[in-house]
Amino acid sequence: MKILAFSDLHCDLEQAAKLVAMSDEADVVIGAGDFASMHEGLAGTIGALSEIVKPTVLVPGNNETVDALREAAADWGAATVLHGEGTTIEGTEFFGLGAGIPVTPWDWSFDLDDEAATERLAACPEGAVLVLHSPPKDHCDSAGGGGNFGSPALLRAIEEKRPRLAVCGHIHESWGCESQIGETPVRNLGPKGTWLEA
């Protein structure tokens, strides 16, 4: 299965158009959150992306809520919004959890604490493709200057559920980072579009 995956578009409509064109070559498209910027511009970004006709999995970032994302994507027939739930595409299971995890310092941010994240990840089947917005602790989570901002709960879930692939975004300084947790490849995506196999 050929996957086109991206994160953190933050209202970049020019890049959205490029992703639409790239999606013709994909079996599945993944959008790992932060389509908006501080809750602004979500409808326009999703509207631009909605030209993608391949099966698409979306999770909310911390710049949009899950309810707002579901509403914005309501007419996008190819898209499924996941937040603590899963779907199956062409026999492959996908499970998604968005939001900033752990809680960010910004009062406008859509966040979950590690306890809530652990509860929502309990239903993740083993061996799924795990679509996250936030990275797991100490994997593709460096914001520079020695700070690591990933989630211990996401790290534990990957160790326990052993997904075939885990993708994230959120920490811009780590875009393009590749890591490994056990047998699970971890990728921090960024907005350019990353080709993956699952």
Secondary structure, DSSP 8 states (H G I E B T S, - for coil): -EEEEE---TT-HHHHHHHHHHGGG-SEEEE-S--SBTTBSHHHHHHHHTT--S-EEE---SSS-HHHHHHHTTT-TTEEE-SSEEEEETTEEEEEE-SBSS--S-TT--B--HHHHHHHHTT--TT-EEEESS-BTTSS-B-STT-B--BHHHHHHHHHH--SEEEE---GGGTT-EEEETTEEEEE--TT-EEEE-
